Amino acid sequence: VRDGNTVRAYLNGNPKPEIEGVVSPKVRSTSDRYFWGGRCDNDSNWEGRLDEIAVFDRVLTAAEIGSLGSPK
């Protein structure tokens, strides 16, 4: 989640972020290309599996994040 200059990564519906940091406002937050589990130059790629990635055009609340994996 990017909210202004703050970036947070949530895992498995946990309401507490696994990773949190600050990003310069000069870093572009919109792009037409995204890379999951690696870099565009194929360096430092992650070895493993990514599942159920979602991208939203707004910041989600903790309750919304927690309900993403829940059956309706």
C-alpha positions as CSV (number, residue, x, y, z in Angstrom):
1,V,0.0,0.0,0.0
2,R,1.3,3.4,-0.9
3,D,-0.2,6.3,1.0
4,G,1.6,9.5,0.3
5,N,5.3,8.8,1.1
6,T,4.5,5.8,3.3
7,V,4.7,2.3,1.8
8,R,3.4,-0.8,3.6
9,A,3.4,-4.5,2.6
10,Y,0.7,-6.7,4.3
11,L,0.9,-10.5,4.2
12,N,-1.9,-13.1,4.6
13,G,-4.6,-10.6,5.8
14,N,-2.6,-9.6,8.8
15,P,-3.7,-6.0,9.8
16,K,-0.1,-5.2,10.9
17,P,2.3,-4.5,8.0
18,E,5.1,-7.0,7.5
19,I,7.2,-4.2,5.9
20,E,6.9,-0.4,6.3
21,G,9.0,2.4,4.9
22,V,9.2,5.9,3.4
23,V,9.5,6.5,-0.3
24,S,10.6,9.8,-1.9
25,P,7.7,11.6,-3.6
26,K,9.9,11.8,-6.6
27,V,9.4,8.0,-7.2
28,R,6.7,7.6,-9.7
29,S,3.6,5.8,-8.3
30,T,2.0,5.1,-11.7
31,S,3.4,2.9,-14.4
32,D,2.2,0.8,-17.3
33,R,4.7,-2.0,-16.3
34,Y,4.9,-3.9,-13.1
35,F,7.3,-6.6,-12.1
36,W,6.4,-9.1,-9.4
37,G,9.1,-11.2,-7.7
38,G,12.0,-9.7,-9.5
39,R,13.4,-6.7,-11.3
40,C,12.9,-5.6,-14.9
41,D,16.6,-6.2,-15.6
42,N,16.2,-9.9,-14.4
43,D,18.6,-9.3,-11.5
44,S,17.8,-10.4,-7.9
45,N,14.8,-12.4,-8.9
46,W,12.8,-14.0,-6.1
47,E,12.7,-17.8,-6.2
48,G,9.3,-19.0,-5.1
49,R,5.6,-18.6,-5.9
50,L,3.4,-15.5,-5.7
51,D,-0.4,-16.0,-5.5
52,E,-3.4,-13.7,-5.5
53,I,-1.7,-10.4,-6.2
54,A,-4.1,-7.4,-6.4
55,V,-3.6,-3.8,-7.4
56,F,-6.0,-1.1,-6.4
57,D,-6.3,2.5,-7.4
58,R,-6.8,3.7,-3.8
59,V,-5.6,3.0,-0.3
60,L,-7.6,0.1,1.4
61,T,-8.6,0.1,5.0
62,A,-7.2,-2.6,7.3
63,A,-10.8,-4.1,7.4
64,E,-10.9,-4.2,3.5
65,I,-7.5,-5.9,3.4
66,G,-8.5,-8.4,6.0
67,S,-11.7,-9.3,4.1
68,L,-10.0,-9.9,0.7
69,G,-9.3,-13.6,1.3
70,S,-12.6,-14.2,3.1
71,P,-15.4,-16.0,1.4
72,K,-18.5,-13.9,0.8
